[in-house]
């Protein structure tokens, strides 16, 4: 069946669409949600990072010769198709349309890059989601959260593919120390994200509300439900949610559509030299530097960093009661298992030669709340607890160094 015929069928199947547009206040709104559009641009900009694998590889060319139009009828037709395949409520309205245009009209190169990363990360996400019988479309949430950049970091310190804050990460056993940040570990952070969303689903029994809770916390969703008079639909409680969360689900819907149907608009994935199914993990028993893997196994350094973004200094440490692994191309993983003893010897010699320059290994202590006293600055507080000013600002969502007497500051002290 031709596309034109399909569209005619879709319009006939939704005879109230035009009427609903006229009646829906979303369609008649004269106020553009500029802050939400800025938020989308900020999230997409996380793709412009030196850590991304595709920066060393070619981008796909956007071919719009035979691409679909950005018309309401086309969006409506394919959104209905997407909605039929998922328990999420995939609604099409002016809010979603603005984000769709951002992806498909103004953000095509970034969408191409995210498609490329999706070829690696989505099979991994789907394994975890299938294990817990969760909707596979949740994989697109990482597009909204991090633009599929495993080293993405927000201005408030949320980190990784799933953008865990430090405190929330600790709850889900995502450990952070001087060498390793588990929030950047694709496997561990995906497991943690699944556990968190399952917990939220047990509370709200609605996947759209789970998304809202993931963004703003369950307390804000409960508050919005109360303020709406007990409504339990995302679109009904949306006016009572925090501003960012009011844009969050529309962003998710737009991202899901763009990733599913971007190819119909002439947008294809950038080249990527490694795929998830072509990789394997190896347990590391002795301290090792990425240099030994690159030199002895011939793994491209950019690929190695992409597969293992959790290691801050390209070092896999050995820590008591902790187990660390490396993700490698399958051929390199097999070679490592055969040659690991000699590789460990080379690594030992390497670290012995540079021992005096190694950073001290530190572990975060438990959360402490510091009450600001007269004359104190963030610098004083940072020095007292052995942390950096930038860390205190990140933990507390502070944009400036200004603090007030009596203000309570969350700190995670360090210990050697």
Secondary structure, 3 states (H helix, E strand, C coil): CCHHHHHHHHHHHCCCHHHHHHHCHHHHCCCCCHHHHHHHHHHHHHHCCCCCHHHHCCCCCCCCCCCCCCCHHHHHHHHHHHHCCCCCCCCCCHHHHHHHHHHHHHCHHHHHHHHHHHHHHHHHHHHHHHHCCCCHHHHHHHHHHHCCCCCCECCCCCECCCCECHHHHHHCCCCEECCEEHHHCHHHHHHHHHHHHHHHHHHHCCHHHHHHHHHHCHHHHHHHHHHCCCCCCHHHHHHHCCHHHHHHHHHHHHHHHHHHHHHHHCCCCCCCCCCHHHEEEEEECCCEEHHHHHHHHCCCHHHHHHHCCCECCCEECCCCCCCEEEEEEHHHHHHHHHHHHHHHHHHHHHHHHCHHHCCCCCEEEEEEEEECCCCCCHHHHHHHHCCCHHHHHHHHCCCCCCCCCCCEEEEEEEEC
